[in-house]
Amino acid sequence: MKSHNQIDVQLVKWFYGIPGPLDEYVRQQIDRIGNHAFIFLWTYTFFANLVILGFAIGASKTVFVWTVVINELITILGVWQYTVFEISRKHLLDAEIKAAGARQNHRWAFYQALKSLVVATPIAYFIYFAMNLAMGTETVSSFLLTLNYPVLSIAWGLAAGFITYFGRVMRTRYIK
Protein backbone atom coordinates (compact mmCIF):
# COMPACT_ATOMS: atom_id res chain seq x y z
CA MET A 1 0.00 0.00 0.00
CA LYS A 2 1.29 3.45 -0.89
CA SER A 3 1.92 5.95 1.81
CA HIS A 4 0.03 9.26 1.97
CA ASN A 5 3.10 11.17 0.81
CA GLN A 6 3.43 9.09 -2.38
CA ILE A 7 -0.25 9.59 -3.24
CA ASP A 8 0.12 13.31 -2.57
CA VAL A 9 3.12 13.53 -4.91
CA GLN A 10 1.27 11.58 -7.62
CA LEU A 11 -1.74 13.90 -7.38
CA VAL A 12 0.44 17.01 -7.62
CA LYS A 13 2.32 15.55 -10.59
CA TRP A 14 -0.92 14.62 -12.34
CA PHE A 15 -2.68 17.93 -11.69
CA TYR A 16 0.21 20.13 -12.80
CA GLY A 17 1.48 17.78 -15.52
CA ILE A 18 4.96 17.11 -14.21
CA PRO A 19 6.52 14.38 -16.37
CA GLY A 20 9.67 13.66 -14.37
CA PRO A 21 10.62 13.53 -10.72
CA LEU A 22 9.24 16.23 -8.46
CA ASP A 23 12.18 17.99 -6.82
CA GLU A 24 11.91 20.12 -3.69
CA TYR A 25 12.26 23.52 -5.41
CA VAL A 26 9.50 22.84 -7.95
CA ARG A 27 7.30 21.44 -5.18
CA GLN A 28 7.75 24.58 -3.03
CA GLN A 29 7.03 26.91 -5.96
CA ILE A 30 3.94 24.93 -7.02
CA ASP A 31 2.68 24.90 -3.42
CA ARG A 32 3.13 28.69 -3.27
CA ILE A 33 1.27 29.19 -6.55
CA GLY A 34 -1.48 26.84 -5.38
CA ASN A 35 -1.82 28.73 -2.10
CA HIS A 36 -2.18 32.05 -3.92
CA ALA A 37 -4.75 30.52 -6.28
CA PHE A 38 -6.73 29.15 -3.33
CA ILE A 39 -6.76 32.52 -1.57
CA PHE A 40 -7.99 34.20 -4.77
CA LEU A 41 -10.57 31.46 -5.29
CA TRP A 42 -11.96 31.70 -1.78
CA THR A 43 -12.07 35.52 -1.73
CA TYR A 44 -13.62 35.87 -5.18
CA THR A 45 -16.19 33.14 -4.53
CA PHE A 46 -17.21 34.69 -1.21
CA PHE A 47 -17.80 38.18 -2.61
CA ALA A 48 -19.29 36.97 -5.90
CA ASN A 49 -21.79 34.77 -4.05
CA LEU A 50 -22.82 37.75 -1.92
CA VAL A 51 -23.50 39.70 -5.11
CA ILE A 52 -25.37 36.75 -6.62
CA LEU A 53 -27.46 36.39 -3.47
CA GLY A 54 -28.47 40.04 -3.68
CA PHE A 55 -29.17 39.68 -7.38
CA ALA A 56 -31.20 36.50 -6.95
CA ILE A 57 -33.79 37.99 -4.63
CA GLY A 58 -35.83 39.38 -7.51
CA ALA A 59 -34.71 37.04 -10.30
CA SER A 60 -36.24 33.84 -11.57
CA LYS A 61 -34.82 30.44 -10.71
CA THR A 62 -33.39 29.97 -14.20
CA VAL A 63 -31.52 33.29 -14.13
CA PHE A 64 -30.18 32.48 -10.68
CA VAL A 65 -28.89 29.02 -11.66
CA TRP A 66 -27.24 30.33 -14.84
CA THR A 67 -25.65 33.20 -12.90
CA VAL A 68 -24.16 30.76 -10.39
CA VAL A 69 -22.89 28.45 -13.14
CA ILE A 70 -21.31 31.31 -15.12
CA ASN A 71 -19.73 32.66 -11.93
CA GLU A 72 -18.20 29.29 -11.12
CA LEU A 73 -16.89 28.89 -14.67
CA ILE A 74 -15.27 32.33 -14.47
CA THR A 75 -13.75 31.37 -11.12
CA ILE A 76 -12.38 28.06 -12.35
CA LEU A 77 -11.01 29.51 -15.57
CA GLY A 78 -9.47 32.44 -13.69
CA VAL A 79 -7.64 30.21 -11.23
CA TRP A 80 -6.56 27.86 -14.02
CA GLN A 81 -5.18 30.73 -16.11
CA TYR A 82 -3.36 32.14 -13.08
CA THR A 83 -1.65 28.83 -12.32
CA VAL A 84 -0.73 28.25 -15.97
CA PHE A 85 0.64 31.79 -16.29
CA GLU A 86 2.73 31.58 -13.11
CA ILE A 87 4.10 28.13 -13.93
CA SER A 88 5.02 29.27 -17.45
CA ARG A 89 6.53 32.54 -16.20
CA LYS A 90 8.79 30.71 -13.75
CA HIS A 91 9.60 27.94 -16.27
CA LEU A 92 8.91 25.35 -13.58
CA LEU A 93 7.66 22.57 -15.81
CA ASP A 94 9.60 23.15 -18.98
CA ALA A 95 11.06 19.81 -19.90
CA GLU A 96 14.01 19.15 -22.13
CA ILE A 97 13.84 15.64 -23.47
CA LYS A 98 16.20 13.91 -25.86
CA ALA A 99 14.67 13.49 -29.30
CA ALA A 100 14.77 9.71 -28.86
CA GLY A 101 12.35 10.04 -25.92
CA ALA A 102 9.75 12.02 -27.86
CA ARG A 103 7.52 9.01 -28.48
CA GLN A 104 7.53 8.07 -24.81
CA ASN A 105 6.69 11.67 -23.83
CA HIS A 106 3.79 11.77 -26.29
CA ARG A 107 2.49 8.46 -24.91
CA TRP A 108 2.71 9.82 -21.39
CA ALA A 109 0.86 13.02 -22.39
CA PHE A 110 -1.80 10.95 -24.17
CA TYR A 111 -2.26 8.82 -21.04
CA GLN A 112 -2.66 11.99 -18.96
CA ALA A 113 -5.22 13.28 -21.48
CA LEU A 114 -7.20 10.05 -21.16
CA LYS A 115 -7.22 10.46 -17.40
CA SER A 116 -8.54 14.01 -17.83
CA LEU A 117 -11.25 12.71 -20.16
CA VAL A 118 -12.29 10.08 -17.63
CA VAL A 119 -12.45 12.64 -14.82
CA ALA A 120 -14.10 15.52 -16.74
CA THR A 121 -16.91 13.55 -18.41
CA PRO A 122 -18.78 12.46 -15.25
CA ILE A 123 -18.23 15.88 -13.67
CA ALA A 124 -19.80 17.58 -16.70
CA TYR A 125 -22.70 15.11 -16.65
CA PHE A 126 -23.32 15.81 -12.96
CA ILE A 127 -23.24 19.58 -13.60
CA TYR A 128 -25.82 19.23 -16.38
CA PHE A 129 -27.95 17.06 -14.09
CA ALA A 130 -27.73 19.53 -11.18
CA MET A 131 -28.53 22.51 -13.42
CA ASN A 132 -31.60 20.89 -14.96
CA LEU A 133 -32.84 19.62 -11.63
CA ALA A 134 -32.35 23.04 -10.00
CA MET A 135 -34.13 24.85 -12.82
CA GLY A 136 -36.96 22.32 -12.89
CA THR A 137 -36.79 22.01 -16.67
CA GLU A 138 -36.69 18.21 -16.65
CA THR A 139 -37.51 15.33 -14.38
CA VAL A 140 -34.88 12.81 -13.34
CA SER A 141 -36.25 10.09 -15.63
CA SER A 142 -36.45 12.35 -18.69
CA PHE A 143 -32.92 13.61 -17.98
CA LEU A 144 -31.54 10.08 -17.81
CA LEU A 145 -33.32 9.06 -21.03
CA THR A 146 -32.14 12.06 -23.07
CA LEU A 147 -29.01 11.47 -25.14
CA ASN A 148 -28.08 15.17 -25.39
CA TYR A 149 -26.43 15.32 -21.97
CA PRO A 150 -24.13 12.29 -22.29
CA VAL A 151 -22.99 13.57 -25.69
CA LEU A 152 -22.36 17.06 -24.29
CA SER A 153 -20.53 15.57 -21.31
CA ILE A 154 -18.29 13.50 -23.57
CA ALA A 155 -17.61 16.64 -25.64
CA TRP A 156 -16.51 18.47 -22.46
CA GLY A 157 -14.34 15.49 -21.51
CA LEU A 158 -12.74 15.43 -24.97
CA ALA A 159 -12.07 19.17 -24.74
CA ALA A 160 -10.38 18.66 -21.36
CA GLY A 161 -8.31 15.82 -22.85
CA PHE A 162 -7.20 17.90 -25.85
CA ILE A 163 -6.27 20.84 -23.63
CA THR A 164 -4.32 18.51 -21.35
CA TYR A 165 -2.48 16.80 -24.20
CA PHE A 166 -1.51 19.88 -26.18
CA GLY A 167 -0.66 21.88 -23.05
CA ARG A 168 1.81 19.22 -21.96
CA VAL A 169 3.33 18.54 -25.36
CA MET A 170 3.78 22.23 -26.20
CA ARG A 171 5.88 22.84 -23.06
CA THR A 172 8.42 20.23 -24.10
CA ARG A 173 11.62 21.04 -25.98
CA TYR A 174 13.46 18.25 -27.71
CA ILE A 175 17.22 18.28 -27.79
CA LYS A 176 19.60 16.11 -29.80
C-alpha positions in Angstrom: 0.0 0.0 0.0 1.3 3.4 -0.9 1.9 6.0 1.8 0.0 9.3 2.0 3.1 11.2 0.8 3.4 9.1 -2.4 -0.3 9.6 -3.2 0.1 13.3 -2.6 3.1 13.5 -4.9 1.3 11.6 -7.6 -1.7 13.9 -7.4 0.4 17.0 -7.6 2.3 15.6 -10.6 -0.9 14.6 -12.3 -2.7 17.9 -11.7 0.2 20.1 -12.8 1.5 17.8 -15.5 5.0 17.1 -14.2 6.5 14.4 -16.4 9.7 13.7 -14.4 10.6 13.5 -10.7 9.2 16.2 -8.5 12.2 18.0 -6.8 11.9 20.1 -3.7 12.3 23.5 -5.4 9.5 22.8 -7.9 7.3 21.4 -5.2 7.7 24.6 -3.0 7.0 26.9 -6.0 3.9 24.9 -7.0 2.7 24.9 -3.4 3.1 28.7 -3.3 1.3 29.2 -6.6 -1.5 26.8 -5.4 -1.8 28.7 -2.1 -2.2 32.1 -3.9 -4.7 30.5 -6.3 -6.7 29.2 -3.3 -6.8 32.5 -1.6 -8.0 34.2 -4.8 -10.6 31.5 -5.3 -12.0 31.7 -1.8 -12.1 35.5 -1.7 -13.6 35.9 -5.2 -16.2 33.1 -4.5 -17.2 34.7 -1.2 -17.8 38.2 -2.6 -19.3 37.0 -5.9 -21.8 34.8 -4.0 -22.8 37.7 -1.9 -23.5 39.7 -5.1 -25.4 36.7 -6.6 -27.5 36.4 -3.5 -28.5 40.0 -3.7 -29.2 39.7 -7.4 -31.2 36.5 -7.0 -33.8 38.0 -4.6 -35.8 39.4 -7.5 -34.7 37.0 -10.3 -36.2 33.8 -11.6 -34.8 30.4 -10.7 -33.4 30.0 -14.2 -31.5 33.3 -14.1 -30.2 32.5 -10.7 -28.9 29.0 -11.7 -27.2 30.3 -14.8 -25.6 33.2 -12.9 -24.2 30.8 -10.4 -22.9 28.4 -13.1 -21.3 31.3 -15.1 -19.7 32.7 -11.9 -18.2 29.3 -11.1 -16.9 28.9 -14.7 -15.3 32.3 -14.5 -13.8 31.4 -11.1 -12.4 28.1 -12.3 -11.0 29.5 -15.6 -9.5 32.4 -13.7 -7.6 30.2 -11.2 -6.6 27.9 -14.0 -5.2 30.7 -16.1 -3.4 32.1 -13.1 -1.6 28.8 -12.3 -0.7 28.2 -16.0 0.6 31.8 -16.3 2.7 31.6 -13.1 4.1 28.1 -13.9 5.0 29.3 -17.4 6.5 32.5 -16.2 8.8 30.7 -13.8 9.6 27.9 -16.3 8.9 25.3 -13.6 7.7 22.6 -15.8 9.6 23.2 -19.0 11.1 19.8 -19.9 14.0 19.2 -22.1 13.8 15.6 -23.5 16.2 13.9 -25.9 14.7 13.5 -29.3 14.8 9.7 -28.9 12.3 10.0 -25.9 9.8 12.0 -27.9 7.5 9.0 -28.5 7.5 8.1 -24.8 6.7 11.7 -23.8 3.8 11.8 -26.3 2.5 8.5 -24.9 2.7 9.8 -21.4 0.9 13.0 -22.4 -1.8 10.9 -24.2 -2.3 8.8 -21.0 -2.7 12.0 -19.0 -5.2 13.3 -21.5 -7.2 10.1 -21.2 -7.2 10.5 -17.4 -8.5 14.0 -17.8 -11.3 12.7 -20.2 -12.3 10.1 -17.6 -12.4 12.6 -14.8 -14.1 15.5 -16.7 -16.9 13.5 -18.4 -18.8 12.5 -15.2 -18.2 15.9 -13.7 -19.8 17.6 -16.7 -22.7 15.1 -16.6 -23.3 15.8 -13.0 -23.2 19.6 -13.6 -25.8 19.2 -16.4 -28.0 17.1 -14.1 -27.7 19.5 -11.2 -28.5 22.5 -13.4 -31.6 20.9 -15.0 -32.8 19.6 -11.6 -32.4 23.0 -10.0 -34.1 24.8 -12.8 -37.0 22.3 -12.9 -36.8 22.0 -16.7 -36.7 18.2 -16.7 -37.5 15.3 -14.4 -34.9 12.8 -13.3 -36.3 10.1 -15.6 -36.4 12.3 -18.7 -32.9 13.6 -18.0 -31.5 10.1 -17.8 -33.3 9.1 -21.0 -32.1 12.1 -23.1 -29.0 11.5 -25.1 -28.1 15.2 -25.4 -26.4 15.3 -22.0 -24.1 12.3 -22.3 -23.0 13.6 -25.7 -22.4 17.1 -24.3 -20.5 15.6 -21.3 -18.3 13.5 -23.6 -17.6 16.6 -25.6 -16.5 18.5 -22.5 -14.3 15.5 -21.5 -12.7 15.4 -25.0 -12.1 19.2 -24.7 -10.4 18.7 -21.4 -8.3 15.8 -22.8 -7.2 17.9 -25.9 -6.3 20.8 -23.6 -4.3 18.5 -21.4 -2.5 16.8 -24.2 -1.5 19.9 -26.2 -0.7 21.9 -23.1 1.8 19.2 -22.0 3.3 18.5 -25.4 3.8 22.2 -26.2 5.9 22.8 -23.1 8.4 20.2 -24.1 11.6 21.0 -26.0 13.5 18.2 -27.7 17.2 18.3 -27.8 19.6 16.1 -29.8 
